[in-house]
Amino acid sequence: MPKGYWIASVTITDAARYAGYQRHAPAAFAKYGAKFLARGGDAQTLEGAEFERHVVIEFGSKEDALACYHSAEYRTARDRRAGACEARIVIVEGL
């Protein structure tokens, strides 16, 4: 079964509020076996909208990645992220 990848691009607009997301999101990622391949770090936007932060997370499958995103644990984190950032999140099946 192909792995699943969560690709997120984020620009934080309210760091204090975003901290609430950062406190709650790890529970969802741990529950679904997430492996962070990239988080922040040096990035260069070559095309498209520019974001300040990029994250790539590997899951056992696309279904696991989607289950994580739709989980109660992640919903709690997402609620705390609302209004604290601009984000683009894509979940893609690996090869």
CORNORTA-V972835 format. One record per run of one state. SS is the DSSP state (H for helix, E for strand, L for the rest). FROM is the first residue (numbers start at 1). LEN is the number of residues. If there is no record, write none. Layout:
[[SS;FROM;LEN] [SS;FROM;LEN]]
This chain:
[[L;1;3] [E;4;9] [L;13;2] [H;15;17] [L;32;3] [E;35;5] [L;40;13] [E;53;7] [L;60;2] [H;62;9] [L;71;1] [H;72;10] [L;82;3] [E;85;9] [L;94;2]]
